[in-house]
Amino acid sequence: MRLPFLNRVPTFDHGIHPVYHKETGSLPIRRFPYAPRLFVPLSQHIGKPAIAAVRVGQEVLRGEIIATPDGFLSLPIHAPATGVVEAISPIASDTGKMEMAITIRVYEADGQEVKIRNPHELECLRGKALAMVMQEVGVAGKGGAVFPTHAKLVPPSGAVIDTLLVNGAECEPFLTCDHRIMLERAHDVMTGVKYARRVCGAPRAIIGVEDNKLDAIAALEAALPADGTVSIKVLETKYPQGAAETMTYAILGREVPVGKRSSAIGVIMNNVMTLAYMGKLLPLGEGMTERVITVAGPAVARPGNYIVPLGTPLRFLLEWVGARSNASEVILGGPMMGAAVSSLDVPITKGVCGVLAFGKSEVEPQRSYPCIHCGECLSACPKKLNPTQMGLLAAKREFEMMADRFSLGECFECGCCSYVCPSHIPLVQQFRIAKSFLKDKARSA
């Protein structure tokens, strides 16, 4: 069934149509229990880590600031539960590195209401003044980049923003948390859009949603402001429709110049869940203590979308959803761009949108064969790069040539090339290694 207000727009060139496994999109958001201990990293965003503001043995209240931001490109950390600080020490992170974190022993008998709020008079605030208040909420991008939201919304000097794009595509397989947020919290989305427009100065906002989420589109349509400043654009269901550059092109027909940000063409983009949380927390003066994530995969007995306290260990989460004994790989994020974790002691942070558990049969590595020059990867790449040639260069460790002659830096690692390769060559993994090598070389120069 098609709804009368749905106006299709052109999509981007290339891309793929994987099996989406969006079954959890029909399940309402449920609240997750508190683990006995929460491990809250000081770095949950791009930029400088927060600075611990508590001591071991100190009692903290849910919503209380336990770490302060270190400059404008940083965020405060709020206590996700009422309890006592047991440690401030390094823990394992999803990157494989050890990072400083605050360990909170949760008071089991506490009702866990948010007890600390700092509301502001928002109606008179605009631009950077409003962004400074937003910083207190501690919201980072929920689409995976975890850029501090308040900083992302402030345009560079001289830039004129004409459009705020709101990313509701959620094109990654398995993930449906954005879908449920749009369906259940459309009012929060619109409130967040209102405040985001006040910061960046955009006269209009456009929410892009793929056409496999008709119920969410209807919910957003019902919540649109009457002044016509916010509209919805329906996009073809195709991966990676939710990437910033592909969505900008699909909706506005604009291309971001090489080496530039979207602000150079008058656009700022935010994830729909990011703005929903901003719309909920900012008027209340509450800090971010939890987030909605999708927990799914063949090895999960009770998949769904859950409100999970930040700092919840993966081990506790997987036990509670009934991870099966055959689970052999756990991915944070989606299967295309997410990363497998090496430890179940890693906690849920602001940037985790999904936890996927797979059995051995689903993740068993396939044998790679030589490239047959079929061109499938060229037809799939949304950036119109040459993955074939870059893969051959990567095998010879010609990383500089990949960057200089074949625009390696333009690859955003969507994984389309690896997905379609009939020879099962791990192209995107090779590109990540090349980028890492070049970054380390530049750092040591």
Secondary structure, 3 states (H helix, E strand, C coil): CCCCCCCECCCCCCCECCCCCCHHHHCCCEECCCCCEEEEECCCCCCCCCEECCCCCCEECCCCEEEECCCCCCCCEECCCCEEEEEEEEEECCCCCEEEEEEEEECCCCCCCCCCCCCCCCCCCCHHHHHHHHHHHCCECCCCCCCEHHHHHCCCCCCCCCEEEEEECCCCCCCCHHHHHHHHCHHHHHHHHHHHHHHHCCCEEEEEEECCCHHHHHHHHHHCCCCCCEEEEEECCCECCCCHHHHHHHHHCCCCCCCCCHHHHCEEEEEHHHHHHHHHHHHHCCCCCEEEEEEECCCECCCEEEEEECCCEHHHHHHHCCECCCEEEEEECCCCCCEECCCCCCECCCCCCEEEEEEHHHHCCCCCCCCCCCCHHHHHCCCCCCHHHHHHHHHCCCHHHHHHHHCHHHCCCCCHHHHHCCCCCCHHHHHHHHHHHHHHHHHHC
